[in-house]
Amino acid sequence: MPNPDEAVVRRVLAQNERDVRIRFCIEKAWEDLKLKYTDMAWWRRKSTTRAIMWENSVQSVLAELSGDNGIRSVPHDDTISFIADDLVRFRLKKAALSLFTSNFPTPLAGLFHTHEADLFGHAGHHRVEIVHVFNRFQTALDWIGVVGREKKEILWKFELPRGGASIEALPPVVPTKPASDSVLSPAAKTGQDTKTNEDKK
């Protein structure tokens, strides 16, 4: 299989708004984690947060895309990946600010980004990672998007879109008076003003 094609991946993920829905699932997983574990700020191992975040994200995406006939989940040992329209294979990962993910260096982990090799008996798929990136303090999500790699080289990346923005209602416009009402009229002439030049002599 050649390197993953960005245009193909974008098109497949845009189908049925999968891209928007996956982003929503990841954002919701983070919000749920913060609500449930309010004491995680003092956890000694930051990997605990990352592990729970991954579990929540995967479970949320599984539930959200369960009705999509073009999506198939592929469990393998203690991980899982998804195949979309038999074209794109993606997995969910946490990435560093560099957009590189960390994997235990098993032969299978290395093969995911070696595209001339088939994986788990599946051939011809564009293999990519959908990653979330925390800020440096791991207190907020900085970025959620798709990364295409070939071994240790990032080929391309794009951010997953958010759902349609809500339209904020503008305050009603107060009716204004006709312009003619605000035009200053000349003052009415008084008897003193109407004196003729003859009267002034």
C-alpha positions in Angstrom: 0.0 0.0 0.0 1.4 3.5 -0.9 1.6 6.3 1.7 -1.8 7.5 3.0 -3.5 10.0 0.7 -4.8 13.1 2.5 -7.6 13.7 0.0 -8.9 10.1 0.4 -8.8 10.3 4.2 -10.6 13.6 4.3 -13.3 12.4 1.9 -13.9 9.1 3.9 -14.0 10.8 7.2 -16.3 13.6 6.0 -18.8 10.9 5.0 -21.7 11.0 7.5 -19.8 13.7 9.3 -17.6 11.1 10.9 -14.9 13.7 11.4 -17.1 16.0 13.3 -18.6 13.2 15.4 -15.2 11.7 16.3 -14.0 15.1 17.4 -17.1 15.5 19.6 -16.4 12.1 21.1 -12.8 13.0 22.1 -13.9 16.3 23.5 -16.7 14.7 25.5 -14.3 12.0 26.8 -12.1 14.8 28.2 -15.0 16.7 29.8 -16.3 13.5 31.3 -12.9 12.6 32.7 -12.5 16.0 34.4 -16.0 15.8 35.9 -15.4 12.3 37.3 -11.8 12.7 38.5 -11.7 16.1 40.0 -8.6 15.2 42.0 -6.4 14.2 39.0 -4.3 17.3 39.3 -2.2 15.6 42.1 -2.0 12.2 40.4 1.7 11.1 40.4 1.6 9.4 37.0 0.4 11.6 34.2 0.0 8.3 32.2 -3.0 7.5 34.3 -4.9 10.5 32.8 -3.8 9.5 29.3 -4.9 5.9 29.8 -8.3 6.8 31.0 -8.7 9.4 28.3 -7.9 6.8 25.7 -10.4 4.3 27.1 -13.1 6.9 27.2 -12.4 8.1 23.7 -12.5 4.7 22.2 -15.7 3.7 24.0 -17.4 7.0 22.9 -16.3 6.5 19.2 -17.5 2.9 19.3 -20.9 3.9 20.5 -21.2 7.0 18.2 -20.3 5.1 15.0 -22.1 1.9 15.8 -24.9 2.7 13.4 -22.5 3.5 10.5 -22.5 0.6 8.1 -19.2 1.8 6.7 -17.3 1.5 10.0 -15.8 -1.7 11.3 -13.9 -2.0 14.5 -10.9 -4.3 14.7 -9.9 -5.3 18.2 -6.3 -6.6 18.7 -4.9 -7.7 22.0 -5.4 -4.6 24.3 -6.0 -2.1 21.5 -8.5 -1.4 18.7 -8.5 0.3 15.3 -11.3 1.2 12.9 -11.8 0.6 9.2 -13.9 3.1 7.3 -15.4 2.2 3.9 -12.8 -0.5 3.5 -10.4 2.4 2.6 -9.1 4.1 5.7 -7.8 2.4 8.8 -7.4 4.7 11.8 -6.6 4.4 15.5 -7.0 6.9 18.3 -3.9 8.0 20.1 -2.5 10.7 22.4 0.3 12.7 20.7 3.0 15.1 21.9 3.1 18.7 20.6 5.3 17.3 17.8 2.3 15.2 16.7 4.3 12.0 17.3 2.7 9.3 19.3 4.4 6.9 21.7 4.1 3.2 21.4 5.7 0.3 23.1 8.3 -0.7 20.5 6.8 -4.0 19.3 7.1 -5.1 15.7 3.4 -4.6 15.1 3.5 -1.1 16.5 6.3 -0.2 14.1 4.4 -1.7 11.1 1.4 0.7 11.4 3.4 3.4 9.8 5.3 1.2 7.4 2.9 1.2 4.5 4.4 -1.3 2.2 3.5 -3.9 4.9 0.0 -5.3 5.4 -1.4 -5.3 8.9 -3.5 -7.9 10.6 -4.3 -9.5 7.3 -5.8 -6.3 5.9 -4.3 -4.9 2.8 -4.7 -1.7 0.8 -5.9 0.6 3.6 -4.7 4.2 4.2 -3.4 3.9 7.7 -3.6 7.1 9.9 -3.8 8.2 13.5 -6.5 10.4 14.9 -4.7 12.1 17.8 -5.5 14.5 20.6 -2.8 16.8 22.0 -2.8 18.1 25.5 -1.3 21.4 26.5 2.1 21.3 28.3 0.3 21.0 31.7 -2.1 18.3 30.6 -5.0 20.5 31.7 -6.7 21.1 28.4 -6.9 19.8 24.8 -4.8 21.8 22.4 -5.5 20.0 19.1 -7.5 17.1 17.7 -6.7 16.0 14.2 -5.5 13.4 11.7 -1.8 12.6 11.1 -0.5 10.7 8.1 3.0 9.2 8.7 5.6 7.1 6.9 7.7 5.6 9.6 9.2 8.6 11.5 8.2 11.2 9.0 5.0 13.2 9.2 3.6 13.4 5.7 0.6 15.7 6.4 -1.9 16.6 9.1 -5.2 18.3 9.4 -7.4 19.3 12.3 -10.8 17.6 12.7 -13.6 20.1 12.1 -16.1 21.1 14.8 -19.8 20.9 14.4 -21.8 23.7 12.8 -21.4 26.9 14.8 -24.5 28.2 16.5 -25.8 31.5 15.2 -26.1 34.1 17.9 -29.2 36.2 17.7 -28.5 39.9 17.5 -30.5 42.3 19.7 -33.5 43.8 18.0 -33.0 47.1 16.3 -34.9 49.9 17.9 -37.1 51.7 15.4 -36.0 55.2 14.5 -38.1 58.2 13.7 -38.2 59.4 10.1 -35.3 61.7 9.3 -37.8 64.5 8.6 -38.7 64.5 12.3 -35.1 65.4 13.3 -34.6 68.2 10.8 -34.5 71.6 12.5 -37.2 73.9 11.2 -36.6 77.7 11.0 -38.1 79.5 13.9 -41.4 81.2 13.3 -41.1 84.9 12.5 -42.2 87.2 15.2 -43.8 90.6 14.8 -40.5 92.3 15.5 -38.9 90.3 12.7 -41.5 91.3 10.2 -40.9 95.1 10.4 -40.0 96.6 7.1 -37.1 98.9 6.5 -39.6 101.7 6.3 -40.7 101.0 9.9 -37.0 101.2 11.0 -36.5 104.7 9.6 
